[in-house]
Amino acid sequence: MALICLAAGVVITTLLSSPAPVSAQSVYTKVTASLDQIQTAHVTGEYFGGPAQRYEYWYDRDLGVCRHLYYDDQTRVMTDDGEHLWRYWTSTPQTVGQRPSVGMDVHIERVFDLDRIKDSIKRWPEADATVDGYACHAYLKTDRSHRGVYWIDNHNLIRKMESSTQRTSGEWKIARRWTATYNTQIPREQFRNPEPDASIIDLDAVQDRLSDSDSAMIHRLGLHRFVVHEIHQVQAGIYLMRCSLTYEPKPEQFEVFGMQDVHRNKHTLSPLAYAWLDGTMMQWYLVAPKRSPGGHAPEEISVSVNSKAFAQAYSEGTLEPWQEILIPTPAQPQPLAQIADHFYQQIRVSDLVGTTDQDTMIWYHNTEDTARGFTGSRNSHLITQRQFIQSIRYLIERD
């Protein structure tokens, strides 16, 4: 009998010491409730790959939030005092983008990656660890080829997070990692406003101006709206074009759309840059006639627009694949340098509108190494106006 009781006691002890099942909502609720009680937080993060090496967030309940994204030669700064949000680069501190505050709750969600622990999170006891002297439980969120691990202490505060992507080999590679400390002293000057003589750009007005479609060509693609905002002829049969696709419903992550020549033998469409403007993907294109036999300068550009977001509309039959869109072309040419500069300024100011450093990118073509040619996308602040124009000339000569 004693043996039976002893055995039963072992079973009961084992059951009690095992991690109790928890819902993702309960974890999210407990964490947000704890964050509501803190006075300050300091988050230090690092990227493993990409143009930015590391970043920092400072949060003070009374003063607001400040974020620094660190690059080789400069820093992208964002501050929000609860009334206004400002963005600028340390290389050009006199040019500051401003818009109304997005609210501290929104910043808290972003700083601590809370959106990913709202559902389908699991306990991962094998990864439990001590972080900065705090014993933490590990929680795992896996979504297709992305994985997030959260280390949460006994006060329901996240002390560490790692975000990883899965390679084709099945191996997980860390993409980003951050750690957090709470209720520590933060200097007030960390949250200082822009200098009094700074040039303030109204970012909402910029976004409205870029998205303006009153006099543009508008095409409905299912529920989505494709707009040609402007098109300029810069040489005989060669055009620079700015267009956008507004997604309905708005996707969780931005998506770059593609454009092709419907007839595949008249002209080449080369993307120059893109900017994600809160549900609208703005893109800048070069359109050039093909050099192959039969190719000629188009009097009218015939394109189709494609996006992963169209998949459901295709399957439901509400959108026809490769739907043709005819874009009239202007007859009067304008100087290439003038239009390229006009587009470059639009791209640079779009960079201040975007919420992250990946929201505005330029497709840069290496004009100094023609053997390599295309070198991929670069953050717009890393590309000078001269390089942007050189890249366009390279594409024209190549095509």
C-alpha positions, 0 to 999 in steps of 0.5 A: 500500500505504501508503495502504491501511495508513493508511486501515486505521489510521484505521478502527482508531483510529475504532473504538477511540475509539468508546464501547464497548457496555456492559450496564446491569448492568456500569454498575450494578455499577461504580457500586455498587462505587465507592460502597462505597469512599467515606467521605462523600457530599453530594447537593444536589437541586432540584425543578422543580414541586411543594411542595418546592423543594430537598433535601439528603442527607448520608452518612457511612459511620460516622454514617449518612444525613440528608435535608432536604426544604426547603419555604417555611416548614419542613423535613422531616428524616430521619436514620438511624444504622444502628439507628434511623430518625427523621422529623420536621418542623422546625415540630414538632421535639418530635414524632418518628417512629421505626422500625428502620433500613432499612439503608444499602444502601437509602438509597444506592439511593434517594439515587443513583437506582440502581434506574433504572440496573439495566437498559436504560441506554444511553450518550449520548456527545452529552451528555458533560460536565464536572461540577465539574471531573470529565470525565463520560460520560453515560448515558440511561435512558428509560421511557415518558414518563420520562427519566433522564440520569446523568453518571458520572466516570472513577472510576464515581461519579455526579456529576449526574442529571437526571430529566425527564417528556415533555409531550404535545407531545413536549418533555422537561421537567426535574422534578428534578436533583441533583449529588454531591460525595464524601469531603468533611468533614461536621459530626458534628452533621448526624447528631444524634439527636432531642432527649431530651424529644421525643415519640417515635412508633413508626411501625411500630406506627402502620402496624400500627394503621392497617392493622388489619383484625381487625374490619373489612370485608374484600373480595378483589378478585382477589389484592388486598385491599380493607378498610373500616376504619371508617365514621362517620355525621356528619350524617343520611345523611352518612358519613366512611370510612377504607378501604384497598387492599393490592396483590398483588404490591406495585407499584413506585410507589404508586397511588391507587384510585378508588371509585364509586357502583355505581348512580350515583344514590344518593350521591357519594364524595369523596376527602379524603386518601390515604397510601401505607403500603408496599404499602397505599394508605390513603384517607379518603372523604366519602360524601354523598347526592346532591341530584338527584331520586331521591337519598336517604341510603343505608342501605347504601353500594354501591360499586365499586373501580377501579385500574390494577393491576386491568387484568391481572386483568380481562384474565385474567377473574379479577376482574369489572369494577365488582364491587359491594361493600356497606358497612353504615352506622352508624345513630348519628351522631357530631359531625362535628368529632370524627370529622374531627379523628380522621381528621386526626390519622391523616393527619398521623401517616401523613405520618411513616410515608411515605418521601417527601413525596408519600406522604401528601396531602390533597385540599384544597377552597378554601373561600375561593374558591368560584369555583375550588372544588377546588384539588387535592392538598396535602401534609398538613403544609400543611393545618391541622386547621381547613382540613381541616374547612372543606374537608369542610363545603364538600363537604357543602354543595356536594353 
